[in-house]
Every structure is written in C-alpha cells, then in structure tokens.
C-alpha cells in the first residue's frame, strides 16, 4: 500500500478527442507526467479523429458512448487512484461523479470554459438555450444536461481552473495553460532559415496559431490588414477552422492558411513571425477562455496584440497591446505601430517572454499542480 501511495495513478477523463480540447489536455498531462502515473481516457460518441490523442499520450484509451454499457466499460478501464475530469461535461465530469461513488476515489474537475455557453445554441440566454436544445435529449453533452451538471460542481473533491476570470466564478486553484519556455525559446531556432524556407524574406508576418472558433474575430484582423493596404503584410493562420470559414477566406490575398501543426513547427513559426494577434469577440462561448497559444507567443518573444476583455489587459500589462472589441481602426493603428517601431516591438516581446517565464512557465506551474495532487495521495489509499 505504501508503494502505491508513492506512485499514485491519475486518470484524465475527456468528453471527446477534439483538436480544440487537445492543448488543455496536453498541458495538464505534461505538468503531471514526471511525478505520477497517468492514463488518458476519452469518451467517443461518433466517428472522431483519435490519432492526435494516440500520438500525444502513450497510455490512451477510447470508450464508445453507449447508454447501456458506458458505466460498465468505465469501471473496467479506469485504473487510476483519482479521476481528473476535464470540462464540466456529462461525458467527463458527469460520468466521473458516478464512478466516484462506485470506486470510492476522489474526482477533481478542471474548468477551462463556461460549458453551458459552449453548447448549442451557444448563447448566454438560458430561455433560448432550453427551447432550442430540447430535442437534443440523446446528446449527453447537450445544453440541458450540461446546465444541470453545473449544479453538481460542488460534488467535485476539488477544482482546477484555467483563468482568473473563471476563478472568480467557480473558485478553485488557478492552473494556466503553462508553456515550456525552454522549448519556445526563439534562440533555439534559426529565424532567417525558417523565413527563407517559408518564402517570408520580404514580408511582415502576423501569426495566429490555434483553432479558429466562434470566439475568434478573424474578420476584424483581415479588415485591419486590408485598410493598411501594404502587400508586404501577410496573415498566417496555423490551425483548424470550419470548412465554411476556410472557404470564405481562400480568396483573401493577405491570408495564408496552414493546417494544424505539431508543437515543434509552431515554435518555429512563432520564431519566424513578426507579430501575434489574438482578436477576441465578447460572446458567451469565449468568456474566460485562456488558450495555450497566447503563452506560446509570449515565450517566443513575439509582440502581441489582443482584445481588452476578460483577462487580457492584466496578462499583457506592459508586455503587449490590447484594443477595444471590434475596433478595426485601433487594431490597424497598433499593427502599424508594431511594424514601424522595431525597438518598441522588440521591447514588449522581451517583456512578454520574461513575464511568461515568471508566471506561466511549465517550471512554475508544474510544482503548483503536483503539490495540489499530492494532498490526495493519502486519500487514494
């Protein structure tokens, strides 16, 4: 029993294998893997791509969601001493609370979004949400079930949270999407060689990396660059987006699309770029989300422009720029400032990296999360 205590096993339980949820799962896995035995179990409802998860996590299992067999399959496959449920979803936290009573093990909940707002119809109007989702009774992650599950958060043994904005709502321990600042150190990569390979020698590159979801205001960025009317400025998007959005911007001469890339390529793209822009919409699904791509850009010493909502003003104080929501003129002027004042751009880039090292680095957050879990070692015996 004492041997087991020293090597506590944690089961990370996810409600799907979406590319959008992968960065948070990856972050938590990498923060824990040095001190705990881990397994990742994902609940699959339809035909989902699982290759990314299989490649990332050595001990990965998929379980198909079936109302008749799901609980029995989980009892058979969950071998951890503690369950770490990612997201307040019925197919993760909901199942975890049921297993908690059966297996008599702690359940920790990780919250990185206000989940009911991220269910169809993606609104903060509950009357609208209930009326439009009433026919989704066969979807375990629908708004109705997710809204009900939010009322059961109190049954979690503890909570981790991905942003200060969400921490004010739910409480819990703040665990940001910590970045490996050594891996994203621009001095490790040859900027000129990468730019030459990409054909960027005479261009000013604005990078956005990550999933382009409904909370990302890609349109305002494209319009700002159009108004600058400078053929040397190009927007590079490295990540996933809907087929409809992809089709709508294919003819934009200022935009270059690159599919989702492994971490090494993202680090190289950051090193080779000149500016990172994270344009956010003030809409319900995006409230409080704090994605990994922001901290990767900070670690890569890029000047950063984002929107003055949620936690962005605090994070980018003295090391970045924030603009009003939907204000094309402000975004345009700040892009122009970064490209015209190289000393200013270099200065805020260096400050961003230093802040990332001090507050959001893997080295800083790893100890915090490991100490958080160690208090449950005796409970798991």
N, C-alpha and C positions, 0 to 999 in steps of 0.2 A: 504494500500500500504506500509506503514511503517513497519507493521508486516511482510509482505512478504520480505522486504529487510533484516530483521534480520535473516530470515530462508531461505536464498537462496537455491534453489534446483539445483543440478548438475546432468546431465545425462552423465554417462560414456558409450560411444558407442564403441563396439568392432566388428571387422570384422569376428570373429569366436569364438568358445569355445575350442580352442586347449589347451592342457595341457602345451604347451611351452609358450603360452601367459599369462597363469594364474598368474605367480608370479608378473609380472608388474602390471596387473590389481588389484591384491590383495594389492600390495604396495600402489598404489595411493588411493584405496578405504579406506584402514586403516588410511592413513595420513589425509584424509578429513572427516571421519565419525563423529568425535567429534563436528565439528563446522558447518556442512552443511547437509541438507537432500540429500540423494543420491538414484539413481536408476542405475542399470546396464542393458543395452540392447545389445544383441548380434545378429548379422545377421547370419542366418543359411542357408547354401546352400544345403548341403546334410545331410545324417544322421550323426549328430555329437553327441558326448557324452556331455550332458549338466549337468550331476549330480554334477560334481565338482563346477561348477558355481552356481548351485542352492543351494548347501550346503554352499558356501562361502558368498553369497550375498543375504540377506533377500528380497530385492526388485529387483528381477531379472526377466527379460522378454526376450523371444526369438522371433525373427521375421524371418519368412522364406523368402529367397530372391526370388522374382518373379518380372521380369521387369515391369509387368503390374500393380502390386499392392504395390510394396515396398514403394514408396513415400507416398502413402495414408496411409499405415499401420504405417509408422513412424510418420506422422503428428498426428495420433490418439494416439500413445503410448508414444511419447516423451513429458514428462511433466515438464522437467527441465527449469530453467531460463537461463541456459547456457549449451552448449554441450561440453563435453571433449572427443574429438575423439582420440582413441588410435591407433597409427600407421598411416602412410601415405598410407592407403589402400582405394581403391574406395568404398568398403563396409563399411568403417567407416568415414574417413575424406571426401571422395567424397560425400557421402550422407549428411554428416553434413553441408557442404558448400551450398548444395541445400536447406536444411532446414533453414539455416541461413537467406536466403533471404525471405523465406516464413513466418517464425516465428519472424523475426527481433530480434534474440537473438545472443549473442556472441558465437563464436566457438574457442575453444582452442585445439591445436594439441599437442599430446605427441609423440615424436620421440625416439625410442629405437634401431633403426637399419637403414641402408640404404636400404629401402624397395625394390627398383628395383632389387638389388642383391639377394634378398631373394625370388624371383620369378623364376620359371623355365625359362631358364636352369641354373640359379644360377651362373652367370658369370658377370665380370666387362666389358666384350666385348659387347658393345651395338649392333654391327652388327650381332654378333652371337645370341644375345638375341632376336632381332627383327625377324630374319629369322626363328628361331626355335619355336617362340611363336605365329607366325602369324595365326595358326589355332585354337588358344585358344580364339577366339573372343567372345565366350559365357561364358567365365570365367571373372567376373568383377574384380577379383584380379590378373589377368594375368600381365605379364611384360609390355605389351604395354600400358594398362590403368594406371598401377601404375607409369610408366615412365612419362606419360602425366600429371598425378596428381601432381608429384613432382614440376612441373612448376607452380602449383597453391598454393603452400605453403604460398606464400605472402598474400593470401586472409584469412588466419587464423588471428584472433584478437591477438593471442599471441601463444608462443610455450614453452613447457617444453621439456627438453632433458635429457637422462639418463646417458650420459657420456661426459667427457671433449673432447674426440676425436670427437664425433658427434657435440658438441657445436661449434667447430672450423669450421665445415662445414655449419651448419644451424643457428647458433646463439641460442637465447632462454635462458631460465633460467634452470640451472643445478639442476635437482631433481633426485638424485641417488635412487637405489632400497634400500631405507632405511631399516635398520634392527632394530627390537625390541631387544636391547641389554640386557634388563632385562630377556626377555623370553629365550634367548640363553645363559644366564649366566651359565657356567658349574657348578657353585657351587649349582645350584638348583637341579641337578640330581646326582644320585648315580652311579658314573662311574664303580666301581667294580661290583656292582649288575648287571648292564646292560651288562658288558663284560662277566660275568658268564652266564647270560641268553642266550647271543648270541653265547657262546662257543668260546670266544676270549681270554681266560685267558692266553694262552701261545703264542699268536700271536701279530704281529705288523701290525696294520690295516691302510691301505691307503684308504681314503674315497673320492669318487666323488658322489655328490648329485646333482640332476637336470636332465634335458633332455640331452641325448647324441645325439646331432645333428651333421650335417656335419662339423661344425667348431670345434668340439672336437676331438683331436687326441688321441683316446683311444689306438690305436696300439702302439704308442711310449711308453706309460706308461706300457703296457703289456710287451713289449720287454725289457724295462729297468729293470723290476722286474725279468724277465727271466734271464737276464745277472747277476743279483745279486745272483741267484741260492741259495736262502735261503727259505726253506719251511715254515719258521715262518712268512714271509711277505705275506699278502693277500690284494688284491684289492677288495673293496666293492663298488658296484655301486648301488645307491638308486635312481632310476628314470626310465623314459621311454626311449626306443630306438626302432629302426625299427626291425621288425621280422628277416630281413636278418642279421643285425648286431648281434642280440641276438643269432641266430643260429650259427654264426661264432665263438663266444667266449664261447659257452656252454661247450666245452671240455677243456677250459683253466683251469688248476688246481689252478692257482693263483687268479682266479676271482670268486667272489660270487655276484650274481645278486639279488637285492631286488626291488620289484616294487615300483612305486611312493608312497610316504608316506605322511601322514598329518604332519603338522608343529611340533607337539609335538614329534613325532617319529624321525623326522630329528634332532631336538635339542638333543635328547638322543643319536642318532648315532654319532653326532659330539662330544659330551662329551666322548663317549666311544672309539673314534678313536685316532690314534696317529699322523696322518699326512693327510692334504688335498692337493690333486694335481688337478690343473686346466690346463690341457695341451691343448693349442690352436693351430689351424692352421692359417696361414696367407693367408686366402682365402676371396674372395669377400663377401660371406654371413655373415661372422663373424666380419666384420670390425666395430669396435667401440662398439660392444655389451658388456655390463657390467652387468652380471647377479646377481641375489639376492644371489645365493649360495656362492659367494665369501665373501660377507659381513656377512653372517650367520656363515661361518667358522671363520672369524676374530672375531666375537662376542663370538664364542665358544672357543676362546683362542687356536686354533689349529695352529701349524706351517704350513705354506702354501708355495707350490711351484707352479709357473705358468710360462708362456712364456713371453719373453721380447718384446712384441708387444703391440700396442695401448696404453692403459692407465696403464697397469700392472706395469711397472717399477716405475711410480710415486706413485701408490697406495701402493705398497709393499716395498717402500724405508725404510730401517732399520727395517722392521717388517715382512719380507718374503724373498723368494728367486725367482729369475727369471732366466730361462735358454734359450739358443738360440732355435729358431724354429727347430723342427725336430732332435734335437741333443740328441740321446739316451745316449751317454756317459756322457754328462753333467747332464742329469736328473738322471741317475743311481748314479753318484757320489754324487749328492746333497741329494738323498734319503738316501744313505749310511751315509752321514754326519749327517742328522737329527736323524737317529736311533742310531748312535754311540755316539753322543754328546747330552746327555739328557738335560744338562744345557743350551746349545745353543737353543735347540728346545723349551724349556720352556720359555726362554727369548724372542724369536721372537713371540711366541704365546701370551705372555702377552702384548707385544708392539702392536701387531695386534689388540687385543681387545681394548686397550686404544685408538688407532687411530680410530677404528670404533665408539667408544663412542663419541669421539671429533668431528668427521667429517661426519659420515654416519649413526648415530643412528636415530631412529624414533623420539626421543625427539628433536633432532636438526633440522631435515628436515621437521617435521610436521609444525612448526611455519613458516618456509620459504614458504611452499606450501600454507598454509592457508592465509598468508599475500598476496601472489601472487593472489589468487582468490578474496580476499576482495576488491581489486581495481575495480572489475567488479560488485559489488553489486548495485551500483547506476545505472550502465548501464542496468541492468536487470529489472529496474522498468518501 
